[in-house]
C-alpha cells in the first residue's frame, strides 16, 4: 500500500508539473502574440524630423534591412547575478522586441547548478511590466507587477534600441532630444534614457539617473548604466555584439548582466 500511494503521489506531482509548465509556456506565447498584434499600421517616421546623430545611427544600423519588421527576435547568451557579491550564473535567452509600439519579452534560462535551471521572463507588453521566475518552468519563485516596474521595463526598452534599431524609424512613441554633440535623450512618456555616441556615431553607453530598482519589497530609484561593444553586422542589423549593464550604487558599481548577441532575426509583416 505504501508503494502504491507513493506511485500515485509521484504521478499527481508530475501531472501538476507538466500542466503548470504548459500554462507558463502558453502565457509566454500569448505575450509574443500580443506584441505582434500591437504592431498595427504605423508608417515610417519622417527621418528629417530626427536629430542628425539619431537618423544617421538608425540608417547605418538598418541599411541591410529589406522588409518592414513586426518583431525583432534576438538570441543571447551571457552571465547574470542577483547581488553585488554573488557568483555569476550563465544564461541563454530569447528576446522579442516590438518595432511599432513599446514592448518586449525576454525569456532566459539561467543555470543555477549543473542540474537546476530557472526560467526568468521579463517583459513590457500591452503597456504593462511583468517579472516572473520559475524553477523548472513550473514552480513559481517570484512574480511582480507595479507602476514602478512598468517604468523600469519601459526604460529597458528604450535602452535596448541598440539591438532594435528599426524602432527608431517606426515607433511613433519615441522622442529624441539632443543634450550635447554626443548625447541624446530618448523618451517615451515620462520615461527617459540618455544615449551616448562615440566619434563613429555608434551608441556605446546608456544612462538613467533614476531607474526603479527592487530592493526587498521596495522600489528605489537608482542610477543605471549600460555599455556596448563590438559593433558588427548580425543578421539584418548592425548592432553591438557585446554589452554589460550595472547599477551605480553608493557602495560601488554593481554590474549584474553581461552578454553577447548570437543571432538576430526580423519577423516580417
Secondary structure per residue as TSV (DSSP state, phi and psi in degrees):
chain	resnum	aa	ss	phi	psi
A	1	X	-	360.0	-38.9
A	2	X	H	-59.5	-46.8
A	3	X	H	-68.0	-34.8
A	4	X	H	-64.5	-43.7
A	5	X	H	-62.6	-39.5
A	6	X	H	-64.7	-42.8
A	7	X	H	-62.5	-44.4
A	8	X	H	-61.5	-43.0
A	9	X	H	-61.4	-42.1
A	10	X	H	-65.7	-40.8
A	11	X	H	-63.1	-43.8
A	12	X	H	-63.2	-44.0
A	13	X	H	-62.9	-43.8
A	14	X	H	-66.2	-38.3
A	15	X	H	-62.7	-43.8
A	16	X	H	-64.8	-38.6
A	17	X	H	-60.2	-51.8
A	18	X	H	-66.4	-36.3
A	19	X	H	-64.9	-46.1
A	20	X	H	-63.1	-41.7
A	21	X	H	-64.6	-39.3
A	22	X	H	-65.2	-41.4
A	23	X	H	-65.1	-38.3
A	24	X	H	-62.9	-46.1
A	25	X	H	-65.8	-36.0
A	26	X	H	-62.4	-40.3
A	27	X	H	-66.5	-36.8
A	28	X	H	-63.1	-46.5
A	29	X	H	-62.6	-38.0
A	30	X	H	-65.1	-36.6
A	31	X	H	-65.4	-40.3
A	32	X	H	-64.0	-41.4
A	33	X	H	-63.8	-37.0
A	34	X	H	-63.2	-36.8
A	35	X	H	-63.4	-38.9
A	36	X	H	-65.0	-42.5
A	37	X	H	-64.3	-36.1
A	38	X	H	-66.1	-21.6
A	39	X	-	-80.5	88.1
A	40	X	-	-86.1	-109.9
A	41	X	S	-125.9	32.9
A	42	X	-	-61.1	147.2
A	43	X	-	-103.7	158.9
A	44	X	-	-57.3	144.4
A	45	X	-	-69.6	142.6
A	46	X	-	-64.7	109.4
A	47	X	G	-62.8	-21.0
A	48	X	G	-71.3	-14.9
A	49	X	G	-86.7	-9.1
A	50	X	S	-88.3	148.8
A	51	X	-	-56.2	145.0
A	52	X	H	-56.2	-41.8
A	53	X	H	-61.3	-39.0
A	54	X	H	-70.8	-46.6
A	55	X	H	-64.4	-39.8
A	56	X	H	-66.6	-39.7
A	57	X	H	-60.2	-48.6
A	58	X	H	-65.3	-41.4
A	59	X	H	-64.1	-42.6
A	60	X	H	-68.2	-40.0
A	61	X	H	-68.7	-29.1
A	62	X	T	-109.7	15.3
A	63	X	T	-58.9	-30.5
A	64	X	T	-102.2	14.1
A	65	X	-	-81.3	122.5
A	66	X	-	-104.0	-15.8
A	67	X	S	-135.6	156.4
A	68	X	-	-71.5	118.5
A	69	X	E	-84.2	140.3
A	70	X	E	-87.9	-45.7
A	71	X	E	-131.7	153.5
A	72	X	E	-107.7	129.8
A	73	X	E	-114.8	120.2
A	74	X	E	-119.2	137.5
A	75	X	E	-102.9	129.4
A	76	X	E	-125.3	161.0
A	77	X	E	-149.7	154.3
A	78	X	E	170.4	-150.1
A	79	X	E	-135.2	150.4
A	80	X	E	-144.4	153.6
A	81	X	-	-147.1	154.1
A	82	X	S	-98.5	-21.8
A	83	X	S	-134.1	155.4
A	84	X	T	-54.7	-37.3
A	85	X	T	-103.9	11.2
A	86	X	S	-78.4	160.6
A	87	X	-	-73.4	149.9
A	88	X	-	-75.1	140.8
A	89	X	E	-125.2	135.6
A	90	X	E	-75.6	151.6
A	91	X	E	-144.9	158.2
A	92	X	E	-127.7	141.1
A	93	X	E	-143.7	150.1
A	94	X	E	-112.2	136.4
A	95	X	E	-133.0	136.1
A	96	X	E	-116.5	129.0
A	97	X	E	-113.8	140.0
A	98	X	E	-84.4	140.3
A	99	X	S	-97.1	-21.7
A	100	X	S	-97.0	-27.6
A	101	X	S	-131.1	155.5
A	102	X	S	-65.0	117.5
A	103	X	-	179.3	143.5
A	104	X	E	-160.0	162.9
A	105	X	E	-142.8	127.8
A	106	X	E	-113.8	121.0
A	107	X	E	-119.3	108.2
A	108	X	E	-118.6	139.3
A	109	X	E	-103.8	113.1
A	110	X	E	-104.9	125.2
A	111	X	E	-86.8	106.6
A	112	X	E	-81.2	-42.8
A	113	X	E	-141.8	174.2
A	114	X	T	-55.7	-24.1
A	115	X	T	-119.4	1.4
A	116	X	E	-126.9	128.5
A	117	X	E	-130.8	151.3
A	118	X	E	-119.5	135.2
A	119	X	E	-97.5	124.3
A	120	X	E	-113.4	129.3
A	121	X	E	-118.2	116.5
A	122	X	E	-117.0	125.4
A	123	X	E	-150.3	160.0
A	124	X	E	-137.2	99.9
A	125	X	E	-131.9	135.2
A	126	X	T	55.0	40.1
A	127	X	T	65.8	25.6
A	128	X	E	-137.6	133.6
A	129	X	E	-85.3	151.0
A	130	X	E	-153.3	135.9
A	131	X	E	-128.6	124.3
A	132	X	E	-134.1	146.8
A	133	X	E	-137.2	136.1
A	134	X	E	-137.1	139.3
A	135	X	E	-84.7	127.0
A	136	X	T	55.2	28.0
A	137	X	T	69.3	-3.7
A	138	X	T	-123.7	-28.8
A	139	X	E	-97.5	111.0
A	140	X	E	-63.6	131.0
A	141	X	E	-107.4	-39.5
A	142	X	E	-155.9	152.7
A	143	X	E	-153.7	124.9
A	144	X	E	-139.0	137.5
A	145	X	-	-141.6	144.3
A	146	X	-	-175.3	161.0
A	147	X	H	-59.5	-34.9
A	148	X	H	-67.0	-39.3
A	149	X	H	-65.5	-39.7
A	150	X	H	-53.9	-47.5
A	151	X	H	-64.3	-43.7
A	152	X	H	-63.7	-40.2
A	153	X	H	-70.5	-35.3
A	154	X	H	-64.5	-38.3
A	155	X	H	-66.8	-34.5
A	156	X	H	-63.9	-43.1
A	157	X	H	-56.8	-44.4
A	158	X	H	-64.2	-45.7
A	159	X	H	-61.7	-32.1
A	160	X	G	-91.8	20.1
A	161	X	G	-60.0	-22.0
A	162	X	G	-59.2	-29.4
A	163	X	G	-104.1	-0.4
A	164	X	-	-134.8	55.4
A	165	X	T	-66.5	-21.2
A	166	X	H	-62.7	-27.3
A	167	X	H	-62.3	-29.8
A	168	X	H	-59.7	-31.5
A	169	X	H	-95.2	-13.0
A	170	X	H	-126.3	-20.5
A	171	X	-	-87.8	105.3
A	172	X	T	-71.5	-12.6
A	173	X	T	-76.5	-18.1
A	174	X	-	-79.9	138.4
A	175	X	E	-133.7	140.7
A	176	X	E	-123.0	137.3
A	177	X	E	-133.2	128.6
A	178	X	E	-75.6	130.1
A	179	X	E	-95.9	-34.4
A	180	X	E	-159.7	-168.8
A	181	X	T	-65.4	-20.7
A	182	X	T	-126.4	10.8
A	183	X	E	-137.8	134.2
A	184	X	E	-128.3	149.3
A	185	X	E	-99.3	125.0
A	186	X	E	-104.5	127.3
A	187	X	E	-132.9	146.7
A	188	X	E	-134.5	114.8
A	189	X	T	60.4	-129.0
A	190	X	T	-92.8	6.1
A	191	X	E	-100.7	132.0
A	192	X	E	-140.7	144.3
A	193	X	E	-135.4	136.4
A	194	X	E	-83.8	135.0
A	195	X	E	-113.3	122.9
A	196	X	E	-107.1	134.2
A	197	X	E	-110.4	148.1
A	198	X	-	-89.6	-175.3
A	199	X	T	-65.1	-21.9
A	200	X	T	-86.0	-4.6
A	201	X	S	87.9	15.6
A	202	X	-	-97.3	144.1
A	203	X	E	-75.4	118.6
A	204	X	E	-114.4	-10.3
A	205	X	E	-153.4	142.5
A	206	X	E	-122.4	153.5
A	207	X	E	-153.3	139.8
A	208	X	E	-138.5	132.7
A	209	X	E	-79.2	-9.8
A	210	X	E	-147.6	41.4
A	211	X	E	-74.2	132.5
A	212	X	E	-60.3	131.4
A	213	X	E	-121.5	129.5
A	214	X	E	-79.0	123.2
A	215	X	E	-127.8	103.5
A	216	X	T	65.0	-120.2
A	217	X	T	-100.8	3.0
A	218	X	E	-102.1	159.6
A	219	X	E	-120.9	115.4
A	220	X	E	-120.0	124.0
A	221	X	E	-62.3	137.5
A	222	X	E	-147.5	152.4
A	223	X	E	-63.3	140.3
A	224	X	E	-136.7	137.4
A	225	X	E	-141.0	143.0
A	226	X	E	-130.5	144.6
A	227	X	E	-125.9	144.9
A	228	X	E	-132.1	143.4
A	229	X	E	-139.0	163.3
A	230	X	E	59.5	61.4
A	231	X	E	-63.4	134.7
A	232	X	E	-159.2	164.6
A	233	X	E	-77.5	119.7
A	234	X	E	-125.1	107.0
A	235	X	T	61.1	-130.6
A	236	X	T	-82.6	-1.6
A	237	X	E	-128.6	150.5
A	238	X	E	-97.4	112.9
A	239	X	E	-138.8	164.3
A	240	X	E	-73.6	129.9
A	241	X	E	-79.6	-21.8
A	242	X	E	-129.2	153.6
A	243	X	E	-159.5	166.2
A	244	X	E	-147.7	150.8
A	245	X	E	-131.7	141.3
A	246	X	E	-146.3	153.8
A	247	X	E	-94.3	135.2
A	248	X	E	-99.1	87.7
A	249	X	E	-93.0	162.2
A	250	X	T	-59.9	-34.0
A	251	X	T	-83.8	-4.1
A	252	X	E	140.2	177.9
A	253	X	E	-80.5	126.6
A	254	X	E	-111.0	93.5
A	255	X	E	-79.5	120.9
A	256	X	E	-117.6	-10.2
A	257	X	E	-142.3	132.7
A	258	X	E	-146.8	131.8
A	259	X	E	-161.3	-179.7
A	260	X	E	-136.6	153.2
A	261	X	E	-90.7	124.0
A	262	X	E	-93.9	-39.1
A	263	X	E	-156.4	147.2
A	264	X	E	-132.9	132.3
A	265	X	E	-127.3	147.6
A	266	X	E	-101.9	135.2
A	267	X	E	-96.8	111.0
A	268	X	E	-84.4	155.7
A	269	X	-	-74.2	360.0
